Amino acid sequence: RPHLVVTMGTHGVLLCSETPDGIAVERFEIEGGAAAAGNCTGAGDTLCAGFVHALVRNGPDVRVAVKFGMRVAAMSVAWPDGAISPHLSDVNMSETSPEVLSR
């Protein structure tokens, strides 16, 4: 089924999914509040890259992919120079496993 992910900056992310009954909309808030932003340049691109990475790595759980994308985007805005996506070695993978993110 098709999905649409809408980034809303410090207001989180909307996940819009087609269902048999129409369109379901789910809002994901940033865990622990908004990240201390340095430069937000590229945060949406980083979220998208994290989202796709999680889909490839973990399978078709879109909710897990959204949460992973949000986590790496939050890390990217913490970099003072902006537009720098974190390397996977910087991501605490135990906190981004499908089991943890699906909660």
TIPAZA-304412 format. One line per field, with one value per residue (C-alpha): residue number from 1; x, y, z. Coordinates in Angstrom, 2 decimals. Example, Ala and Ser with C-alpha at 12.3 -4.5 7.8 and 13.67 -1.06 7.14 Angstrom:
<sites>
nr	c(1 | 2)
c1	c(12.30 | 13.67)
c2	c(-4.50 | -1.06)
c3	c(7.80 | 7.14)
</sites>
This chain:
<sites>
nr	c(1 | 2 | 3 | 4 | 5 | 6 | 7 | 8 | 9 | 10 | 11 | 12 | 13 | 14 | 15 | 16 | 17 | 18 | 19 | 20 | 21 | 22 | 23 | 24 | 25 | 26 | 27 | 28 | 29 | 30 | 31 | 32 | 33 | 34 | 35 | 36 | 37 | 38 | 39 | 40 | 41 | 42 | 43 | 44 | 45 | 46 | 47 | 48 | 49 | 50 | 51 | 52 | 53 | 54 | 55 | 56 | 57 | 58 | 59 | 60 | 61 | 62 | 63 | 64 | 65 | 66 | 67 | 68 | 69 | 70 | 71 | 72 | 73 | 74 | 75 | 76 | 77 | 78 | 79 | 80 | 81 | 82 | 83 | 84 | 85 | 86 | 87 | 88 | 89 | 90 | 91 | 92 | 93 | 94 | 95 | 96 | 97 | 98 | 99 | 100 | 101 | 102 | 103)
c1	c(0.00 | 1.25 | 2.53 | 3.36 | 5.80 | 5.50 | 8.25 | 7.16 | 10.45 | 10.22 | 6.60 | 7.58 | 6.39 | 3.05 | 2.70 | -0.25 | -1.11 | -3.73 | -6.02 | -9.08 | -11.20 | -9.45 | -6.41 | -4.94 | -2.82 | -0.44 | 1.70 | 5.13 | 6.49 | 10.18 | 11.26 | 12.44 | 11.30 | 12.95 | 16.64 | 19.01 | 19.37 | 22.61 | 21.92 | 18.82 | 20.09 | 19.67 | 17.64 | 14.76 | 17.16 | 18.78 | 15.36 | 14.57 | 17.88 | 17.37 | 13.82 | 14.95 | 17.88 | 15.54 | 13.14 | 16.00 | 17.60 | 14.52 | 11.78 | 8.49 | 7.59 | 6.99 | 6.52 | 9.97 | 11.45 | 9.89 | 11.26 | 14.73 | 14.69 | 13.65 | 16.44 | 19.20 | 17.71 | 17.81 | 21.48 | 22.20 | 20.83 | 23.01 | 26.11 | 27.26 | 28.04 | 24.68 | 24.03 | 26.08 | 24.37 | 25.61 | 27.60 | 25.92 | 28.72 | 27.43 | 23.91 | 23.25 | 21.90 | 20.61 | 18.21 | 17.14 | 16.33 | 12.87 | 11.91 | 12.72 | 11.33 | 8.06 | 7.02)
c2	c(0.00 | 3.52 | 5.76 | 9.45 | 10.78 | 14.50 | 16.12 | 18.99 | 20.13 | 20.40 | 19.22 | 15.69 | 13.62 | 12.62 | 9.17 | 8.96 | 5.42 | 4.06 | 1.55 | -0.36 | 2.25 | 5.32 | 7.23 | 6.72 | 9.55 | 8.97 | 11.63 | 10.84 | 13.32 | 13.82 | 11.65 | 13.74 | 16.96 | 18.84 | 18.28 | 21.10 | 22.32 | 23.64 | 23.89 | 22.18 | 22.16 | 18.65 | 17.27 | 16.23 | 14.55 | 12.72 | 11.60 | 10.28 | 8.41 | 6.90 | 5.92 | 4.11 | 2.48 | 1.10 | -0.27 | -2.06 | -3.26 | -4.23 | -4.93 | -3.22 | -1.89 | 1.74 | 2.87 | 1.54 | 3.24 | 6.60 | 6.39 | 5.46 | 8.32 | 10.74 | 9.53 | 10.06 | 13.43 | 14.57 | 13.57 | 15.51 | 18.81 | 18.46 | 18.80 | 22.44 | 22.60 | 21.21 | 19.11 | 16.26 | 12.92 | 10.74 | 7.65 | 4.40 | 3.85 | 6.98 | 5.56 | 3.42 | 0.46 | -1.26 | 1.67 | 1.51 | -2.16 | -3.00 | -4.38 | -1.10 | 1.22 | -0.67 | 0.21)
c3	c(0.00 | -0.68 | 2.10 | 2.30 | 4.89 | 5.69 | 7.74 | 9.98 | 11.52 | 15.29 | 15.12 | 14.08 | 11.14 | 9.64 | 8.12 | 5.73 | 4.63 | 2.30 | 4.03 | 2.80 | 4.61 | 3.19 | 4.43 | 7.90 | 9.33 | 12.22 | 13.87 | 15.28 | 17.79 | 18.38 | 21.30 | 24.21 | 22.56 | 19.76 | 19.23 | 20.03 | 16.48 | 15.15 | 11.43 | 10.04 | 6.46 | 5.10 | 8.02 | 5.76 | 3.35 | 6.26 | 7.50 | 4.02 | 3.80 | 7.25 | 6.32 | 3.16 | 5.01 | 7.66 | 5.03 | 3.27 | 6.51 | 8.50 | 5.99 | 5.25 | 8.73 | 7.79 | 11.41 | 12.35 | 9.27 | 10.20 | 13.74 | 12.51 | 10.00 | 12.73 | 15.00 | 12.43 | 11.36 | 15.00 | 15.12 | 11.92 | 13.26 | 16.35 | 14.14 | 14.25 | 10.52 | 9.36 | 6.26 | 7.71 | 8.00 | 10.83 | 9.95 | 10.94 | 13.47 | 15.27 | 15.61 | 18.66 | 16.74 | 19.89 | 20.30 | 16.65 | 16.36 | 15.00 | 18.41 | 20.17 | 17.48 | 17.09 | 20.65)
</sites>
